Amino acid sequence: MRLRDTLLYTSVLCVGSGLVHLFAPGQLLATAAWAYDRLLAVDFQPRPAARTRVRLVGVAVLLVGLLADRARRGIDRVRDRA
């Protein structure tokens, strides 16, 4: 797989994941609670500020996606010059 394609997939996945973290933190925490209960047999109790932390992770992942897209576009510009 080429670097450009890898950056494209990374960008799409990170932006999508970041948006889910930003707009659906409650559902993500509910999914984590379900997975912990079913797979690890552990009681998962998110703390009051958990939604805020999930949203902050979303911002970080979204930024990584945007940086990956910028790098992909940089590769396209270099290729077009050659």
C-alpha distance (Angstrom), angle and dihedral (degrees) to the residues before:
residue distance angle dihedral
M1 . . .
R2 3.78 . .
L3 3.79 123.3 .
R4 3.80 91.5 -118.2
D5 3.80 91.4 55.9
T6 3.79 91.8 45.9
L7 3.80 90.5 52.1
L8 3.79 90.9 48.4
Y9 3.82 92.9 52.3
T10 3.80 91.2 43.7
S11 3.78 90.9 50.7
V12 3.80 94.4 49.6
L13 3.81 93.9 45.6
C14 3.80 94.3 45.6
V15 3.80 94.8 47.0
G16 3.81 91.0 47.7
S17 3.78 93.0 46.5
G18 3.79 92.1 44.9
L19 3.80 91.8 52.6
V20 3.81 91.4 49.9
H21 3.82 89.8 50.4
L22 3.80 90.5 50.0
F23 3.79 99.1 45.1
A24 3.83 104.1 29.4
P25 3.81 109.2 34.2
G26 3.81 92.4 139.3
Q27 3.80 92.6 56.1
L28 3.80 91.1 47.7
L29 3.79 90.9 51.7
A30 3.80 90.4 47.7
T31 3.81 89.8 50.9
A32 3.81 90.2 49.5
A33 3.82 90.6 50.1
W34 3.81 90.6 50.3
A35 3.83 92.5 47.5
Y36 3.80 93.3 47.3
D37 3.80 90.5 49.8
R38 3.81 96.4 45.9
L39 3.78 102.1 34.9
L40 3.78 104.8 29.1
A41 3.82 101.1 23.3
V42 3.80 88.7 -131.2
D43 3.79 127.0 135.6
F44 3.81 108.2 -119.8
Q45 3.79 115.0 -159.0
P46 3.81 113.8 174.1
R47 3.78 115.4 -145.5
P48 3.81 121.2 -121.8
A49 3.82 94.6 -96.4
A50 3.82 93.9 47.9
R51 3.82 94.2 104.0
T52 3.79 90.6 54.5
R53 3.80 91.1 50.7
V54 3.81 91.1 48.5
R55 3.80 89.2 52.5
L56 3.82 91.0 49.4
V57 3.79 89.5 52.6
G58 3.80 86.7 50.8
V59 3.80 91.3 55.0
A60 3.82 90.8 50.1
V61 3.82 93.1 48.2
L62 3.80 90.9 46.2
L63 3.81 90.0 53.2
V64 3.81 91.0 50.6
G65 3.80 88.8 52.2
L66 3.79 92.0 50.2
L67 3.81 91.1 48.6
A68 3.81 90.5 50.0
D69 3.80 89.6 51.7
R70 3.79 91.3 49.2
A71 3.81 90.4 51.2
R72 3.82 90.1 49.1
R73 3.80 91.2 52.0
G74 3.82 89.0 48.4
I75 3.79 89.8 55.4
D76 3.81 89.3 51.0
R77 3.81 91.4 51.7
V78 3.80 92.4 49.6
R79 3.80 90.7 48.1
D80 3.81 91.7 49.5
R81 3.82 91.0 53.7
A82 3.79 92.7 53.1
